[in-house]
């Protein structure tokens, strides 16, 4: 599922030197570092060719995105701790995904600090470890081209469930000026969820009916974006419960009737 963000009309804002600098830093971070990292990781994930060191590298970049956004928010006069921003990050910046809803950046930050300190400081990350159990740099491990996250009562594909949704939420924004960055950092944007179904077919072209039927009847999983044959969500565990393949879309009877009528002139709707 793609996330389409529309920035609201620009507010009247006094652009201080600090705000201009923080905005420029964030724009360059997104354009020159985070977006290339997303493209690279997404390509490797599709091929199941991800290495552990690459995942830790992308995880570090995502963890630092909090610092860049906090710098903008701080220059805008918003008073908050980094810890508080991490807690509300997913909700503020629309990190999508059914599993670990609104808690992805919290885990990204914890994994990053576990790598740096070998294991998390239990007192500092008490609420995180109450949910996931002990977190260390060994919580991530390679498994046949994927990188799995192993925690108490959790086992899942870390790239597909956590990293890619966070990367997609922060990438592909068209920030043209400091006001655009400021609106995003404040959360002044509208998020529209586009359909998983590929919008590449002309509905008035009957010659594409068979291709459309194949697409409609073979939706990807909305959690990992893989086909039913490739989806491994049923082997994953979230809070002690097994995951499952969840189709990203389901064809309506009207859609099927229309496609069948294009495919076979003799077809009659019931």
C-alpha beads as a LAMMPS data file, in Angstrom:
LAMMPS data file: protein, C-alpha beads

270 atoms
269 bonds

1 atom types
1 bond types

-500.0 500.0 xlo xhi
-500.0 500.0 ylo yhi
-500.0 500.0 zlo zhi

Masses

1 110.0

Atoms # bond

1 1 1 0.000 0.000 0.000
2 1 1 1.385 3.380 -0.967
3 1 1 1.060 6.346 1.334
4 1 1 0.377 9.616 -0.447
5 1 1 0.976 12.746 1.583
6 1 1 -0.389 16.191 0.787
7 1 1 1.043 19.136 2.651
8 1 1 -1.553 21.603 3.880
9 1 1 -1.432 25.267 2.831
10 1 1 1.767 26.950 3.998
11 1 1 1.547 28.715 7.370
12 1 1 2.902 32.181 7.963
13 1 1 6.164 31.385 9.731
14 1 1 9.160 33.484 10.631
15 1 1 12.090 31.546 9.249
16 1 1 14.928 31.942 11.704
17 1 1 18.503 31.024 10.907
18 1 1 18.218 27.953 13.157
19 1 1 15.015 26.825 11.434
20 1 1 16.525 27.311 7.977
21 1 1 19.581 25.281 8.931
22 1 1 17.569 22.442 10.497
23 1 1 15.281 22.352 7.443
24 1 1 18.200 22.241 4.997
25 1 1 19.841 19.481 7.020
26 1 1 16.657 17.401 7.021
27 1 1 16.003 17.836 3.303
28 1 1 19.545 16.772 2.439
29 1 1 19.345 13.821 4.823
30 1 1 16.150 12.554 3.180
31 1 1 17.237 13.170 -0.416
32 1 1 20.876 12.099 -0.238
33 1 1 20.781 9.369 2.385
34 1 1 17.392 7.982 3.378
35 1 1 15.753 7.710 -0.053
36 1 1 18.746 5.944 -1.668
37 1 1 18.848 3.610 1.340
38 1 1 15.153 2.821 0.852
39 1 1 15.574 2.076 -2.863
40 1 1 18.587 -0.128 -2.220
41 1 1 16.976 -2.084 0.619
42 1 1 13.688 -2.508 -1.246
43 1 1 15.504 -3.997 -4.244
44 1 1 17.430 -6.442 -2.055
45 1 1 14.319 -7.426 -0.090
46 1 1 12.469 -8.300 -3.300
47 1 1 15.325 -10.630 -4.242
48 1 1 15.658 -12.059 -0.719
49 1 1 19.275 -10.965 -0.805
50 1 1 19.594 -8.910 2.367
51 1 1 22.708 -9.089 4.544
52 1 1 22.710 -8.432 8.281
53 1 1 25.215 -5.575 8.147
54 1 1 23.089 -3.790 5.533
55 1 1 20.023 -3.986 7.751
56 1 1 21.876 -2.614 10.758
57 1 1 23.094 0.239 8.543
58 1 1 19.597 1.166 7.369
59 1 1 18.265 0.767 10.898
60 1 1 20.851 3.281 12.129
61 1 1 19.824 5.788 9.449
62 1 1 16.177 5.470 10.407
63 1 1 16.990 5.907 14.081
64 1 1 18.838 9.128 13.203
65 1 1 15.828 10.432 11.269
66 1 1 14.291 11.120 14.680
67 1 1 17.187 13.471 15.492
68 1 1 16.824 15.384 12.231
69 1 1 13.087 15.841 12.735
70 1 1 13.544 16.789 16.363
71 1 1 16.030 19.456 15.302
72 1 1 13.354 20.998 13.054
73 1 1 10.711 20.759 15.761
74 1 1 13.068 22.249 18.344
75 1 1 13.915 25.174 16.049
76 1 1 10.156 25.654 15.685
77 1 1 9.864 26.039 19.454
78 1 1 8.396 22.602 20.234
79 1 1 9.558 21.391 23.630
80 1 1 9.906 17.623 23.904
81 1 1 12.478 14.965 24.642
82 1 1 13.784 12.611 21.988
83 1 1 12.243 9.737 23.970
84 1 1 8.810 11.364 23.786
85 1 1 9.133 11.912 20.028
86 1 1 10.111 8.261 19.479
87 1 1 7.004 7.129 21.389
88 1 1 4.672 9.108 19.126
89 1 1 6.692 8.868 15.900
90 1 1 4.627 6.256 14.031
91 1 1 1.360 8.042 14.695
92 1 1 2.720 11.490 13.822
93 1 1 4.416 10.459 10.597
94 1 1 2.068 7.721 9.395
95 1 1 4.269 4.642 9.543
96 1 1 1.876 2.054 8.139
97 1 1 1.551 -1.688 8.687
98 1 1 -0.827 -3.981 10.534
99 1 1 1.751 -5.654 12.749
100 1 1 3.443 -3.683 15.530
101 1 1 1.066 -0.822 14.835
102 1 1 2.397 2.542 16.020
103 1 1 5.468 0.945 17.605
104 1 1 7.958 0.514 14.760
105 1 1 10.242 3.482 15.452
106 1 1 10.427 2.489 19.098
107 1 1 11.841 -0.897 18.068
108 1 1 14.120 0.650 15.434
109 1 1 15.599 2.934 18.077
110 1 1 15.984 0.085 20.566
111 1 1 17.738 -2.188 18.045
112 1 1 20.093 0.651 17.117
113 1 1 21.034 1.263 20.741
114 1 1 21.383 -2.464 21.377
115 1 1 23.989 -2.619 18.606
116 1 1 25.852 0.325 20.098
117 1 1 25.734 -0.899 23.702
118 1 1 25.581 -4.681 22.975
119 1 1 22.464 -4.911 25.145
120 1 1 19.898 -2.342 26.129
121 1 1 20.004 -0.579 29.449
122 1 1 17.046 -2.251 31.170
123 1 1 16.191 0.812 33.256
124 1 1 16.282 3.221 30.306
125 1 1 14.251 0.919 28.052
126 1 1 12.009 -0.613 30.693
127 1 1 8.735 -0.184 28.759
128 1 1 10.284 -1.551 25.539
129 1 1 11.683 -4.660 27.222
130 1 1 8.423 -5.221 29.089
131 1 1 6.851 -5.686 25.659
132 1 1 9.606 -7.488 23.766
133 1 1 11.858 -9.018 26.403
134 1 1 15.623 -8.567 26.316
135 1 1 16.925 -6.799 23.207
136 1 1 20.524 -7.155 22.043
137 1 1 22.461 -6.879 18.785
138 1 1 21.777 -10.615 18.417
139 1 1 18.036 -9.962 18.128
140 1 1 18.522 -9.714 14.351
141 1 1 19.851 -12.684 12.380
142 1 1 20.179 -13.622 8.705
143 1 1 17.966 -16.422 7.422
144 1 1 18.178 -17.363 3.732
145 1 1 18.366 -13.828 2.388
146 1 1 16.027 -12.333 4.952
147 1 1 16.860 -10.737 8.277
148 1 1 14.656 -12.072 11.034
149 1 1 13.929 -10.381 14.333
150 1 1 13.929 -12.816 17.268
151 1 1 12.457 -11.536 20.516
152 1 1 10.463 -13.039 23.357
153 1 1 7.107 -14.044 21.766
154 1 1 8.088 -12.375 18.472
155 1 1 9.664 -13.698 15.274
156 1 1 9.267 -11.876 11.961
157 1 1 10.936 -10.476 8.842
158 1 1 12.439 -7.255 10.167
159 1 1 12.791 -5.549 6.777
160 1 1 9.273 -6.195 5.526
161 1 1 7.469 -5.612 8.816
162 1 1 9.468 -2.732 10.287
163 1 1 12.133 -1.073 8.124
164 1 1 10.374 -0.681 4.777
165 1 1 7.127 0.787 6.203
166 1 1 9.176 3.355 8.142
167 1 1 11.343 4.189 5.124
168 1 1 8.321 4.635 2.864
169 1 1 6.640 6.957 5.356
170 1 1 9.653 9.285 5.410
171 1 1 10.643 9.157 1.735
172 1 1 9.304 10.640 -1.497
173 1 1 8.045 13.893 -0.012
174 1 1 8.477 16.902 -2.287
175 1 1 9.990 19.396 0.132
176 1 1 10.646 22.565 -1.872
177 1 1 11.266 25.010 0.946
178 1 1 11.611 25.387 4.689
179 1 1 7.856 25.829 5.111
180 1 1 7.223 22.397 3.556
181 1 1 9.639 20.733 5.964
182 1 1 8.133 22.618 8.884
183 1 1 4.609 21.491 8.063
184 1 1 5.742 17.887 7.839
185 1 1 7.680 18.116 11.092
186 1 1 4.605 19.576 12.799
187 1 1 2.390 16.849 11.355
188 1 1 0.431 19.310 9.224
189 1 1 -0.192 16.988 6.308
190 1 1 -2.975 14.833 4.965
191 1 1 -2.345 11.152 4.365
192 1 1 -4.336 9.277 1.761
193 1 1 -3.970 5.535 1.404
194 1 1 -3.782 4.437 -2.196
195 1 1 -4.885 0.996 -3.245
196 1 1 -2.467 -1.913 -3.378
197 1 1 -4.091 -2.815 -6.695
198 1 1 -1.832 -1.568 -9.514
199 1 1 -3.461 1.331 -11.345
200 1 1 -1.954 0.477 -14.733
201 1 1 -4.950 -0.741 -16.708
202 1 1 -7.372 1.229 -18.845
203 1 1 -10.832 0.172 -17.565
204 1 1 -12.253 0.823 -21.035
205 1 1 -9.766 -1.474 -22.782
206 1 1 -11.221 -5.017 -22.942
207 1 1 -7.896 -6.444 -24.123
208 1 1 -6.482 -6.080 -20.604
209 1 1 -9.322 -8.003 -18.926
210 1 1 -7.362 -11.244 -18.482
211 1 1 -4.396 -9.392 -16.980
212 1 1 -6.708 -7.501 -14.645
213 1 1 -8.385 -10.746 -13.580
214 1 1 -5.011 -12.279 -12.753
215 1 1 -4.092 -9.240 -10.640
216 1 1 -7.413 -9.184 -8.797
217 1 1 -7.360 -12.884 -8.000
218 1 1 -3.739 -12.903 -6.825
219 1 1 -3.415 -10.012 -4.361
220 1 1 -0.260 -9.539 -2.298
221 1 1 -0.256 -9.768 1.475
222 1 1 -0.911 -6.368 2.992
223 1 1 1.602 -7.068 5.753
224 1 1 4.641 -8.200 3.729
225 1 1 3.545 -7.297 0.160
226 1 1 4.341 -10.795 -1.101
227 1 1 2.068 -13.145 -3.018
228 1 1 0.146 -15.876 -1.227
229 1 1 2.670 -18.464 -2.446
230 1 1 5.633 -16.452 -1.150
231 1 1 4.130 -15.002 2.040
232 1 1 5.635 -16.442 5.208
233 1 1 3.513 -14.500 7.687
234 1 1 1.925 -17.726 8.961
235 1 1 5.380 -18.745 10.198
236 1 1 5.898 -15.475 12.057
237 1 1 4.914 -14.756 15.633
238 1 1 3.604 -11.491 17.074
239 1 1 2.939 -11.233 20.813
240 1 1 2.821 -15.020 20.959
241 1 1 0.242 -15.374 18.164
242 1 1 0.847 -16.617 14.625
243 1 1 0.604 -14.159 11.768
244 1 1 -1.286 -14.907 8.562
245 1 1 -1.609 -14.000 4.914
246 1 1 -4.032 -11.095 4.610
247 1 1 -4.988 -10.141 1.033
248 1 1 -4.414 -6.488 0.280
249 1 1 -7.639 -6.291 -1.707
250 1 1 -10.572 -8.491 -2.671
251 1 1 -12.434 -8.247 -5.982
252 1 1 -16.090 -7.281 -5.775
253 1 1 -18.745 -9.264 -7.613
254 1 1 -19.270 -6.262 -9.876
255 1 1 -15.598 -6.134 -10.837
256 1 1 -15.549 -9.856 -11.603
257 1 1 -18.751 -9.678 -13.641
258 1 1 -17.394 -6.843 -15.749
259 1 1 -14.081 -8.620 -16.403
260 1 1 -15.782 -11.934 -17.226
261 1 1 -18.010 -10.130 -19.722
262 1 1 -14.911 -8.724 -21.454
263 1 1 -13.133 -12.080 -21.448
264 1 1 -16.101 -14.059 -22.781
265 1 1 -18.864 -12.395 -24.833
266 1 1 -21.157 -15.314 -23.928
267 1 1 -20.879 -14.561 -20.195
268 1 1 -24.096 -13.359 -18.622
269 1 1 -24.302 -11.772 -15.191
270 1 1 -26.476 -13.656 -12.722

Bonds

1 1 1 2
2 1 2 3
3 1 3 4
4 1 4 5
5 1 5 6
6 1 6 7
7 1 7 8
8 1 8 9
9 1 9 10
10 1 10 11
11 1 11 12
12 1 12 13
13 1 13 14
14 1 14 15
15 1 15 16
16 1 16 17
17 1 17 18
18 1 18 19
19 1 19 20
20 1 20 21
21 1 21 22
22 1 22 23
23 1 23 24
24 1 24 25
25 1 25 26
26 1 26 27
27 1 27 28
28 1 28 29
29 1 29 30
30 1 30 31
31 1 31 32
32 1 32 33
33 1 33 34
34 1 34 35
35 1 35 36
36 1 36 37
37 1 37 38
38 1 38 39
39 1 39 40
40 1 40 41
41 1 41 42
42 1 42 43
43 1 43 44
44 1 44 45
45 1 45 46
46 1 46 47
47 1 47 48
48 1 48 49
49 1 49 50
50 1 50 51
51 1 51 52
52 1 52 53
53 1 53 54
54 1 54 55
55 1 55 56
56 1 56 57
57 1 57 58
58 1 58 59
59 1 59 60
60 1 60 61
61 1 61 62
62 1 62 63
63 1 63 64
64 1 64 65
65 1 65 66
66 1 66 67
67 1 67 68
68 1 68 69
69 1 69 70
70 1 70 71
71 1 71 72
72 1 72 73
73 1 73 74
74 1 74 75
75 1 75 76
76 1 76 77
77 1 77 78
78 1 78 79
79 1 79 80
80 1 80 81
81 1 81 82
82 1 82 83
83 1 83 84
84 1 84 85
85 1 85 86
86 1 86 87
87 1 87 88
88 1 88 89
89 1 89 90
90 1 90 91
91 1 91 92
92 1 92 93
93 1 93 94
94 1 94 95
95 1 95 96
96 1 96 97
97 1 97 98
98 1 98 99
99 1 99 100
100 1 100 101
101 1 101 102
102 1 102 103
103 1 103 104
104 1 104 105
105 1 105 106
106 1 106 107
107 1 107 108
108 1 108 109
109 1 109 110
110 1 110 111
111 1 111 112
112 1 112 113
113 1 113 114
114 1 114 115
115 1 115 116
116 1 116 117
117 1 117 118
118 1 118 119
119 1 119 120
120 1 120 121
121 1 121 122
122 1 122 123
123 1 123 124
124 1 124 125
125 1 125 126
126 1 126 127
127 1 127 128
128 1 128 129
129 1 129 130
130 1 130 131
131 1 131 132
132 1 132 133
133 1 133 134
134 1 134 135
135 1 135 136
136 1 136 137
137 1 137 138
138 1 138 139
139 1 139 140
140 1 140 141
141 1 141 142
142 1 142 143
143 1 143 144
144 1 144 145
145 1 145 146
146 1 146 147
147 1 147 148
148 1 148 149
149 1 149 150
150 1 150 151
151 1 151 152
152 1 152 153
153 1 153 154
154 1 154 155
155 1 155 156
156 1 156 157
157 1 157 158
158 1 158 159
159 1 159 160
160 1 160 161
161 1 161 162
162 1 162 163
163 1 163 164
164 1 164 165
165 1 165 166
166 1 166 167
167 1 167 168
168 1 168 169
169 1 169 170
170 1 170 171
171 1 171 172
172 1 172 173
173 1 173 174
174 1 174 175
175 1 175 176
176 1 176 177
177 1 177 178
178 1 178 179
179 1 179 180
180 1 180 181
181 1 181 182
182 1 182 183
183 1 183 184
184 1 184 185
185 1 185 186
186 1 186 187
187 1 187 188
188 1 188 189
189 1 189 190
190 1 190 191
191 1 191 192
192 1 192 193
193 1 193 194
194 1 194 195
195 1 195 196
196 1 196 197
197 1 197 198
198 1 198 199
199 1 199 200
200 1 200 201
201 1 201 202
202 1 202 203
203 1 203 204
204 1 204 205
205 1 205 206
206 1 206 207
207 1 207 208
208 1 208 209
209 1 209 210
210 1 210 211
211 1 211 212
212 1 212 213
213 1 213 214
214 1 214 215
215 1 215 216
216 1 216 217
217 1 217 218
218 1 218 219
219 1 219 220
220 1 220 221
221 1 221 222
222 1 222 223
223 1 223 224
224 1 224 225
225 1 225 226
226 1 226 227
227 1 227 228
228 1 228 229
229 1 229 230
230 1 230 231
231 1 231 232
232 1 232 233
233 1 233 234
234 1 234 235
235 1 235 236
236 1 236 237
237 1 237 238
238 1 238 239
239 1 239 240
240 1 240 241
241 1 241 242
242 1 242 243
243 1 243 244
244 1 244 245
245 1 245 246
246 1 246 247
247 1 247 248
248 1 248 249
249 1 249 250
250 1 250 251
251 1 251 252
252 1 252 253
253 1 253 254
254 1 254 255
255 1 255 256
256 1 256 257
257 1 257 258
258 1 258 259
259 1 259 260
260 1 260 261
261 1 261 262
262 1 262 263
263 1 263 264
264 1 264 265
265 1 265 266
266 1 266 267
267 1 267 268
268 1 268 269
269 1 269 270
